[in-house]
Amino acid sequence: MEVDSVFYTDRSGRVTSNPLLDQLPSYQSLLYRRKSSSSGSKRRGSSRGRIGSSGSGKWAVNTATRHEDNQRTEQRAVRELPKCMEDKRREKEQRLVEARKLSSWSQWRQSTRRYLKRLRQDTQEWMSSLKLWRGDIHAIEGTFGTGILSYFSFLRFLVLLNFIIFLLMFSFVILPIIIIPHTSANKTYKQDDGSVCSQYPSSSRRGLVIFHEHITDLLSGGGFLEQTYLFYGFYKVDEINFPNFKYNVPLAYLLVTVAYLILSLIWIVKRSATGFKQNLVQDVDRFQSFCNKIFSGWDFCITNENAARLKRSSLLYELRTDLEEERIKQKIADRTQKEKCRIYVIRLILNLFVIGVLAACFYSIYVATIFSQKAQLDNKKENFIVDLIYEYLPSIVITLANFITPLLFSVIINFEDYSPAFEIRFTLMRCVFMRLTSIGVLLFSLWSQITKCKEEPCICGYNHLLYSCWETRVGQEMYKLAIFDFIIIFAVTVFVEFPRKLIVQHCDCGLAKWVGQQEFAIPQNVLEIVYGQTICWIGTFFCPMLPAVCTIKYFFIFYIKKVSLMNNCRPATRPFRASSSNFFFLGVLLIGLVLACLPVIVSVAQINCSKACGPFVRYNTSWEVLPNTISELPDEAQKLVYAISSEAFAVCLFVFTCLAMFYVIALAGAYKRVIHQLRDQLILEGRDKRFLIQKLCQSQRSSPVKAPTSIAQSRSGRSPSYHTSFANNFNEGVFLAQPPPDSSTHV
Amino acid sequence: MGTTASQLGKELLSEYQELTFLTKQEILLAHKRFTELLTREEKDIPNVRVPMERILTLPELKSNPFRKRICYVFSTSEHKDGSLTFEDFLDLLSAFSDSATMEIKSHYAFRIFDFDDDGTLDSDDLQKLVNCLTGETDDTQLTFEEMKQLISNILEESDIDKDGTVNLSEFQHVISRSPDFVSSFKIVL
């Protein structure tokens, strides 16, 4: 009996090898015959669907039609054929021979196409060789697999994003101002008009400056740094009159802000789409599907023996947990009414507790911010360290809160009795919320300070006595947050992880066992850098050079994390898959972006801009520059802009978008139904096939006869087309001389 | 045609570029690594075939649980002993490279996972596959019930015509919906 037979009958035993079975087209496509292409098999040139038939011309179904098929459909590149090198070479030579038979026009077209393809491949090769950190990422991949690799390529993406944002800001805002002295342009600026709002006391230090005050300035953005390109307040330019045109700096500033937010949005969405090219046909969580875990489970790039062993154990752990999860789901479904009540009450209490904890954290951030602002404004210098602590107090409180709350959440979630996968996601969501909202609370407390005056309402719209240039102050806070974030990452790696590694390695006491080796916890690390990126997005409006600072910061963080990973950590017990990681990272980043847009929008549109500094001195709010510019455009352009921003247009757009969405949803629903039907049909076809083969085998067993082909041919008229070919090509006797009438009723 | 003594000719290089998914640098690097595996006498023979044991000393394959299957699948030798020539090696790297198409990868993945070479993945194949993934020793393998549950879950997700096995098109269908496949099925020298 040949081992190659495929068909089973009721799992009870294999159908005895029937040469008829080997002739079925579906079976032929499964077998791999290596030396088959000696006759020069032509491939069916379809671009999707099965990579069929490495089968030989044993069953030559209409070579003529297949040849035509080849000509009609797009020919696949030779290298996309799943054959060995010899066969590919032969195929290529055959195609060349054929190409010569074509007309010169088709030849030219083919060669142009090939040339363009080659050009595109070379460009892609060249661009990918320019990628940053290729060697480092390759080493990480080899040792830790693709899950952790996704974290580092995410970091690389952020470096690039920040650099591009900085280039935008630089080329449209900073560069024109820098080149003024070198060209024959002059700038206009509405000078100090004597009103009380436009007084800007200088904050630079006078007299002998002690060295540590320079350090304080560097770390807090005050002192000598305040009057540099770093902060908003230095951009005291209204219009630049170049020889040929006027350059409107406030407009450029505002538009670049909008542009970098939109650019980030588009880039993130595009990046998440390319990694997530699935059409949601089925309601299966495809990241957690068993097929994904088994068939794509092993990272073929791992080169380290240790890492391979760890990967195996983490896969085993994951499989066991997932199998267990099914049992847990069953248990959840079996809960009684009383138990459900009890669990809901517990969950309610714990959620209230969580909200209480969050409220307490936010309140402490608010108090710390107000205290810090007062301390800075009172300007009493106690000593170097205490000054720094006062400056950094909000950052310290935020970091502490973000350190304690995840521990708290992971303890609380144990009592809430969810399924393991949901537990992880829910804890993560809580941590994300905590991290990103703490920045919002900081900004809110800052704004409450800025817009609170002794006599309500404020004369200038903001507290001009304390905050003559409030944007710079906000920019300084953002700058401090970014710097402190970097310091904390560095300090934790050096002062916590290295000693931990030393303890675990050299000391064998109970402490070492309890503490354990550091795990590279991907979610927490990702939250850290998303937090930093959110700060960057908010702060760029107030501190235009902040993207450059963040680029350098992430550049160093890459190396710090890499060293920490290679030396201190082992991979997490529960593996993080590359695809779901990418989705998670970009999802959290998107949440950060949305949260970052809110403060920027409020600052631009709501709060009055400073009259004493910055490019928007002439206007009430920063947003006003745009309506102002539009009113200076020609009439037709103005009418067009007003039409686009009118309510009628917005309503029409909304209705149209809703219709498009309904159409797409209906289409998706229809496709789902069709796919279900096709599935059912496939199952039925499979059963039909098995039934027929069973019948055939039974008939053969009852009357094996050498076939006169005439009878077979007369029968073949009614059967599907491939049977016809069997009749023609097949010599051995499997055909029935007379159809035994009883066998068709046998089951 | 085959590799000449120690250098790759320019024509041969561009032919390999056309017939595989590898870039010029990758082909040259592959050639360098392959010649490191050869003994001194073998370096002068064109089209030399390297036995499987030496191929498996490459660090990229050494820790891979599917290393033997990979060698068997890509080997063109008549004895089915897993030995590879340089062109087989290039085919291997091409299928595992970054720019290979999904169809090539899934085709070769299917062949690698098909332990008994019968053209389908039945429960024996799946069992061997899971054992390769989790480990060889007893305490690193799933219990019998767990294995049964796992295999029935896999077949439920991938076996469309419900014949108890996963054939090539079902495999390709389920792979096309696995988001991790492209990133995990990759070997770069």
Interface residues (C-beta under 8 A of the other chain):
Chain A: V3 D4 V6 F7 Y8 R11 S26 Y27 S29 L30 L31 Y32 R34 G49 R50 I51 V78 R79 E80 P82 C84 M85 E86 K88 R89 K92 Q121 Q124 E125 S128 S129 H138 T146 G275 F276 Q278 V284 R286 F287 S289 F290 C291 N292 I294 F295 S296 G297 W298 D299 F300 C301 I302 T303 N304 E305 A307 A308 R312 S313 L315 L316 L319 R320 L323 E326 R577 A578 S579 S580 R679 L682 I683 E685 G686 R690
Chain B: M1 E15 E18 L19 T20 F21 T23 Q25 P59 E60 K62 S63 N64 P65 F66 F74 T76 E87 D88 L90 D91 S94 A95 F96 D98 S99 T101 E103 I104 H107 Y108 A109 R111 F113 D116 D117 D118 G119 T120 L126 L129 V130 C132 L133 T134 G135 T140 L142 E146 Q149 L150 N153 I154 E157 S158 I160 D161 K162 D163 G164 T165 N167 L168 S169 F171 Q172 V174 I175 R177 S178 P179 D180 F181 S183 S184 F185 K186 I187 V188
